[in-house]
Amino acid sequence: MAHIKAGGVTRGPKNNFAKRRGVKLYAGQKVKPGGIIVRQKGTKVHPGENVKMGKDFTIFAVKEGIVEFADKHSAKFVNVI
C-alpha cells in the first residue's frame, strides 16, 4: 500500500483558447462597410479615414473601399480609400 497521498495532476487540460487577433485585411484589399480590418489588444494600429474603432480595439471599415496602411509620427494608421 502507498504511504504517500497521490498528488494533483500538474499538466491537465487547459481551458484557454486562441483569440484570433491580427490583421484580417491587408493593404490593397477591398473592404465592405462593417468589415473587420484589424483585431488587436490596445491601439497598436490607430483608425484613420473612413475607419472606426470598437470598444475592444477592433478596427472596422465605415465605407466601402480599399485598405491602406500609413505611418504618421511613429504610429500606424489604417485608412479606407
C-alpha positions in Angstrom: 0.0 0.0 0.0 1.1 3.5 -0.7 2.1 5.7 2.2 2.0 9.0 0.3 -1.2 10.6 -0.8 -1.5 11.0 -4.6 -0.6 14.5 -5.9 -2.7 16.5 -8.2 -2.3 16.5 -11.9 0.2 19.1 -13.0 -0.4 19.0 -16.7 -4.2 18.7 -17.2 -6.4 20.0 -20.0 -6.3 23.8 -20.5 -9.4 25.8 -20.9 -8.0 28.8 -22.7 -8.4 29.3 -26.5 -6.8 31.4 -29.2 -8.1 35.0 -29.5 -7.5 35.1 -33.3 -6.1 38.6 -33.2 -4.1 40.2 -36.0 -4.6 41.9 -39.4 -7.5 40.5 -41.3 -7.3 42.6 -44.4 -4.1 43.9 -45.8 -3.2 47.0 -47.9 -4.8 46.9 -51.4 -7.6 44.6 -50.4 -11.3 45.6 -50.8 -13.5 46.0 -47.8 -17.2 46.5 -47.3 -18.8 48.6 -44.6 -18.5 46.9 -41.2 -15.7 44.7 -42.4 -13.1 44.0 -39.8 -9.6 45.1 -40.7 -7.6 44.6 -37.5 -8.3 42.7 -34.3 -5.9 43.9 -31.6 -5.3 44.4 -27.9 -4.6 48.1 -27.3 -4.0 50.6 -30.0 -1.1 49.2 -31.9 -2.9 50.4 -35.1 -5.0 53.6 -35.0 -8.1 54.4 -37.1 -7.8 56.9 -39.9 -10.2 58.0 -42.7 -13.4 56.0 -43.1 -12.4 53.7 -40.3 -13.6 53.4 -36.6 -12.5 51.5 -33.5 -14.8 49.3 -31.4 -14.7 49.1 -27.7 -12.4 46.0 -27.8 -10.0 48.0 -30.1 -11.2 46.2 -33.2 -10.7 48.4 -36.3 -13.5 48.2 -38.9 -14.5 50.0 -42.1 -17.3 52.6 -42.2 -17.4 52.9 -46.0 -16.6 50.6 -48.9 -13.2 50.9 -50.4 -9.6 49.7 -50.4 -7.5 49.3 -47.3 -4.4 51.4 -46.9 -1.8 51.5 -44.0 0.1 54.7 -43.3 2.8 55.7 -40.8 2.4 59.1 -39.1 4.5 60.4 -36.2 5.8 56.9 -35.4 2.3 55.4 -35.2 0.5 53.2 -37.7 -2.9 54.3 -39.1 -5.4 52.4 -41.3 -7.4 54.2 -44.0 -10.1 53.1 -46.4 -10.0 55.0 -49.7 
